[in-house]
Amino acid sequence: MPNRFTLYGNQLSGPTYRVGLMLSLCAEPFSYVHVNLGKGEHKTPEYLAKNRYGQVPCLYDGKQHFNQSASILQYLADTLGKFGGITPEERAHIREWMFWDFDRLAPGIFRSRAAARGIRKFEPPVLALYKAEGEAGLTVLEGWLGKHEWLVDARPTIADIDVYAVAHMAPAGGFDLAKYPHVAAWSKRLCALPGFGTPEQVLPAESRA
Ligand SMILES: N[C@@H](CCC(=O)N[C@@H](CS)C(=O)NCC(=O)O)C(=O)O
């Protein structure tokens, strides 16, 4: 039987990892289409018909394409009945963390990492600003995780999956997680969940059916 979901993405992409990790934690096998960003495959008319933003990831369920990784996580949580919020309050707190992630945590960490890998170039004051934003985001996370086991209530949710996909890339962006012991301990808890995998374990480097 063909897989229910097809993920379009790139192994080096944090937002793609977010979705691949969710599928893996949900024990949901998926087909995978590697999108070569270097070759501009995300800007072709064929791909833009699936993802109007010209970005990865994109998830296909056999009928529709879904875009924006945080929204895809929410869709998967609703569809698969795992890692989502139950009450409206819980769902609101999950969204809070995901919106905050894209606003305050991901930009500083992803851009610092892209600069460290030589994928993007920034003037030193701009890079220093991204570094400072990343540190400020990790400080907020550290404060919360010093008092809570998971981001929302007492169990892992898509908020943890969303934020982890960024936090685990912090060292590659030059951030020292030894300064954030509660973030490091939470990461360990998440890595111990059944179905957990690194980006290389969860996302193939090439397409697979
Ligand atoms: N908000 C988007 C961000 C996705 C994103 O930034 N993807 C990058 C790869 S990590 C991309 O496709 N970059 C190419 C571009 O934006 O042109 C999401 O969460 O899905």
The ligand as an ORCA input file, in Angstrom:
! r2SCAN-3c Opt
* xyz 0 1
  N       8.104     29.421      7.487
  C       8.571     28.367      6.624
  C      10.070     28.514      6.452
  C      10.607     27.499      5.503
  C      12.016     27.850      5.058
  O      12.598     28.871      5.446
  N      12.563     26.972      4.233
  C      13.851     27.246      3.643
  C      14.778     26.046      3.785
  S      15.214     25.832      5.473
  C      13.648     27.502      2.173
  O      12.867     26.854      1.531
  N      14.385     28.495      1.663
  C      14.330     28.876      0.294
  C      13.618     30.177      0.090
  O      13.017     30.699      1.041
  O      13.669     30.662     -1.026
  C       8.208     26.983      7.204
  O       8.220     26.841      8.426
  O       7.865     26.069      6.454
*
